[in-house]
Amino acid sequence: MINLSVAASDTCVNFTDTLGSLGHLVRLDLSNNIVRGNLRRVLSAVVQPLQYLSLEGCGLSPVDIAYLSVSHHSASVCELLLSNNNLRQSLSSLMALLRNLKTSLKLIQLENCSFSDENCSMLSESMKRLTSVVYLDLQDNLFSRNNVYQLGVSLACLETLQYLRVSYPTDSYHDDPEVQNQSQKEFVVMLGELIYREKQRLHQNEKTLSVIFCHLPHVYVQI
């Protein structure tokens, strides 16, 4: 792990100089390095618009996401990995970024980004415009049952989407394992039915959406 959050540090200067010398670079993985507040300095050094960008666990700030949404990479990225960053306060800039990427983005990972029910409507509205997306990961965000249903129905309109990864909703957990198991089974069945009905309504019967369900980490669940 390297610390790129201090723009004037020798580490950051040397790193950005190296990036600037790679004239054909289109894939960049900065995962688990400290970039907070300095993404502009790092990415502006990359000459070509990036096609793959991983910023997982980089401690991104609202300033970083705001820059990314207007950068020269904002319309070119096909694979965007932003998991393990607190993006709740960056939602408006993230929505702007997704608008710019609506025709190019094929994979987006937003696992454990501190989203909750109050963010679900905005996420649904933005993501249903991603006309090329194939894989969408929203696991380890705290959504209740009805909001995951809403998300599933909204995303059913995406003909290209093949894989949706979500966690079981917060209100499906129970201190009785049998009750919890039954609750989560009922949730899976209902979500599948809602997506199926929506695809029928949209005449997308031949388009299959596979939903991958994950358990929330125990620390997130308040029983």
C-alpha positions as CSV (number, residue, x, y, z in Angstrom):
1,M,0.0,0.0,0.0
2,I,1.2,3.5,-0.9
3,N,0.0,6.8,0.4
4,L,-0.9,9.1,-2.5
5,S,-3.1,11.5,-0.5
6,V,-0.3,14.1,0.0
7,A,0.2,15.8,-3.4
8,A,3.6,17.2,-2.6
9,S,5.1,14.0,-1.3
10,D,8.0,12.4,-3.2
11,T,5.9,9.2,-3.5
12,C,3.0,11.0,-5.2
13,V,5.2,13.0,-7.5
14,N,7.2,10.0,-8.6
15,F,4.1,8.0,-9.1
16,T,2.3,10.5,-11.2
17,D,5.4,11.1,-13.2
18,T,5.5,7.4,-14.0
19,L,1.9,7.4,-15.0
20,G,2.4,10.3,-17.3
21,S,5.2,8.4,-19.1
22,L,2.9,5.5,-19.9
23,G,1.3,7.0,-23.0
24,H,-0.8,3.9,-23.9
25,L,-2.1,3.1,-20.4
26,V,-5.9,2.3,-20.4
27,R,-6.2,0.0,-17.4
28,L,-5.3,1.2,-13.9
29,D,-5.8,-0.5,-10.5
30,L,-5.1,1.6,-7.4
31,S,-7.1,-0.7,-5.1
32,N,-6.2,-0.4,-1.3
33,N,-3.8,2.5,-1.8
34,I,-4.5,5.8,0.0
35,V,-5.8,8.3,-2.5
36,R,-8.2,10.4,-0.5
37,G,-8.5,14.0,-1.7
38,N,-5.8,13.6,-4.4
39,L,-7.5,11.6,-7.2
40,R,-7.3,14.6,-9.5
41,R,-3.5,14.8,-9.2
42,V,-3.2,11.0,-9.9
43,L,-5.7,10.6,-12.8
44,S,-4.9,13.8,-14.6
45,A,-1.4,12.4,-15.2
46,V,-2.9,9.5,-17.2
47,V,-2.8,10.6,-20.8
48,Q,-5.3,8.3,-22.4
49,P,-8.9,8.0,-21.2
50,L,-9.1,4.9,-19.1
51,Q,-11.2,1.9,-19.9
52,Y,-10.7,0.0,-16.6
53,L,-10.4,1.8,-13.3
54,S,-10.3,0.1,-9.9
55,L,-10.4,2.4,-6.8
56,E,-11.5,-0.1,-4.3
57,G,-10.7,0.7,-0.6
58,C,-8.9,4.0,-1.5
59,G,-10.7,6.1,1.1
60,L,-12.3,8.3,-1.7
61,S,-13.7,11.7,-0.7
62,P,-16.6,13.6,-2.2
63,V,-14.0,15.8,-3.9
64,D,-12.5,12.7,-5.6
65,I,-15.8,11.5,-7.0
66,A,-16.7,15.0,-8.1
67,Y,-13.4,15.2,-10.1
68,L,-13.9,11.8,-11.6
69,S,-17.4,12.7,-12.8
70,V,-15.9,15.6,-15.0
71,S,-12.5,14.1,-15.8
72,H,-11.4,13.0,-19.3
73,H,-12.0,9.4,-18.1
74,S,-15.7,10.1,-17.3
75,A,-17.1,8.8,-20.6
76,S,-14.7,6.0,-21.4
77,V,-14.6,3.6,-18.5
78,C,-16.1,0.2,-19.2
79,E,-15.2,-1.4,-15.9
80,L,-15.4,0.7,-12.7
81,L,-14.6,-0.7,-9.3
82,L,-15.5,1.5,-6.3
83,S,-16.2,-1.0,-3.6
84,N,-15.2,-0.4,0.0
85,N,-15.4,3.4,-0.1
86,N,-18.0,5.4,1.8
87,L,-19.8,7.1,-1.1
88,R,-23.0,8.2,0.7
89,Q,-21.9,11.8,0.7
90,S,-20.8,11.5,-2.9
91,L,-24.0,10.3,-4.3
92,S,-24.8,13.3,-6.5
93,S,-21.4,13.2,-8.1
94,L,-21.7,9.4,-8.6
95,M,-25.0,9.9,-10.4
96,A,-23.3,12.5,-12.7
97,L,-20.5,10.0,-13.4
98,L,-23.0,7.3,-14.2
99,R,-24.9,9.6,-16.6
100,N,-21.6,10.1,-18.5
101,L,-20.9,6.4,-18.6
102,K,-24.4,5.3,-19.5
103,T,-23.4,3.8,-22.9
104,S,-19.9,2.6,-22.1
105,L,-20.1,1.0,-18.6
106,K,-20.3,-2.8,-18.7
107,L,-19.2,-3.6,-15.1
108,I,-19.7,-1.6,-11.9
109,Q,-18.9,-2.7,-8.4
110,L,-20.3,-0.7,-5.5
111,E,-20.0,-3.3,-2.7
112,N,-19.9,-1.9,0.9
113,C,-20.3,1.8,-0.1
114,S,-22.4,2.7,2.9
115,F,-25.6,3.1,0.9
116,S,-28.9,2.6,2.7
117,D,-32.7,2.9,2.0
118,E,-32.6,6.6,1.6
119,N,-30.2,6.3,-1.4
120,C,-32.0,3.4,-3.1
121,S,-34.4,5.5,-5.3
122,M,-31.5,7.7,-6.7
123,L,-29.4,4.6,-7.4
124,S,-32.3,2.8,-9.1
125,E,-33.0,5.9,-11.3
126,S,-29.4,6.3,-12.4
127,M,-28.6,2.6,-12.9
128,K,-31.6,1.8,-15.1
129,R,-30.1,4.2,-17.7
130,L,-26.9,2.1,-18.0
131,T,-27.7,0.7,-21.4
132,S,-24.6,-1.5,-21.8
133,V,-24.1,-2.8,-18.2
134,V,-23.7,-6.6,-17.8
135,Y,-22.6,-6.9,-14.2
136,L,-23.7,-4.8,-11.2
137,D,-22.6,-5.5,-7.7
138,L,-24.4,-3.7,-4.8
139,Q,-23.8,-6.3,-2.0
140,D,-23.1,-5.2,1.6
141,N,-25.2,-2.1,1.4
142,L,-28.0,-1.8,3.9
143,F,-31.3,-2.0,2.0
144,S,-34.6,-3.2,3.3
145,R,-36.8,-5.7,1.5
146,N,-39.1,-3.3,-0.3
147,N,-36.2,-1.2,-1.6
148,V,-34.4,-4.3,-3.0
149,Y,-37.7,-5.1,-4.7
150,Q,-37.8,-1.6,-6.2
151,L,-34.2,-1.9,-7.3
152,G,-34.9,-5.3,-9.0
153,V,-37.9,-4.0,-10.9
154,S,-36.1,-0.9,-12.0
155,L,-33.1,-2.8,-13.3
156,A,-35.3,-5.4,-15.1
157,C,-35.6,-3.0,-18.0
158,L,-31.9,-3.3,-18.8
159,E,-31.6,-5.8,-21.6
160,T,-27.8,-6.2,-21.3
161,L,-27.8,-6.8,-17.5
162,Q,-27.0,-10.5,-16.9
163,Y,-25.8,-10.5,-13.2
164,L,-27.0,-8.5,-10.2
165,R,-25.3,-9.1,-6.9
166,V,-27.1,-8.0,-3.7
167,S,-27.2,-8.8,0.0
168,Y,-30.2,-10.2,1.7
169,P,-32.3,-7.2,3.0
170,T,-31.7,-6.0,6.5
171,D,-35.3,-6.9,7.6
172,S,-34.9,-10.5,6.6
173,Y,-32.6,-11.3,9.5
174,H,-33.9,-12.8,12.7
175,D,-32.5,-14.3,15.9
176,D,-34.2,-17.6,15.1
177,P,-32.3,-19.3,12.3
178,E,-35.4,-21.1,11.0
179,V,-37.4,-17.9,10.8
180,Q,-34.5,-16.1,9.1
181,N,-34.1,-18.9,6.6
182,Q,-37.8,-18.9,5.7
183,S,-37.8,-15.1,5.4
184,Q,-34.9,-15.0,3.0
185,K,-36.4,-17.8,0.9
186,E,-39.6,-15.9,0.6
187,F,-37.6,-12.8,-0.3
188,V,-35.7,-14.6,-3.1
189,V,-38.9,-16.0,-4.6
190,M,-40.7,-12.7,-4.5
191,L,-37.8,-10.8,-6.1
192,G,-37.6,-13.4,-8.8
193,E,-41.3,-13.1,-9.5
194,L,-41.2,-9.3,-9.6
195,I,-38.3,-9.3,-12.1
196,Y,-39.9,-11.9,-14.2
197,R,-43.3,-10.0,-14.4
198,E,-41.5,-6.8,-15.3
199,K,-39.5,-8.5,-18.1
200,Q,-42.8,-10.0,-19.4
201,R,-44.4,-6.6,-19.4
202,L,-41.4,-5.2,-21.3
203,H,-41.5,-8.1,-23.7
204,Q,-38.0,-9.3,-22.7
205,N,-39.0,-12.9,-22.0
206,E,-35.8,-14.2,-23.5
207,K,-33.5,-11.9,-21.5
208,T,-32.4,-13.6,-18.3
209,L,-31.1,-11.8,-15.2
210,S,-29.3,-13.9,-12.7
211,V,-29.4,-12.5,-9.1
212,I,-26.6,-13.5,-6.7
213,F,-27.5,-13.2,-3.1
214,C,-25.0,-12.6,-0.3
215,H,-25.2,-12.4,3.5
216,L,-24.5,-9.2,5.1
217,P,-21.5,-9.2,7.5
218,H,-22.7,-9.9,11.0
219,V,-21.5,-6.5,12.2
220,Y,-24.0,-4.8,9.9
221,V,-27.0,-6.7,11.1
222,Q,-29.1,-5.4,14.0
223,I,-31.4,-8.1,15.1
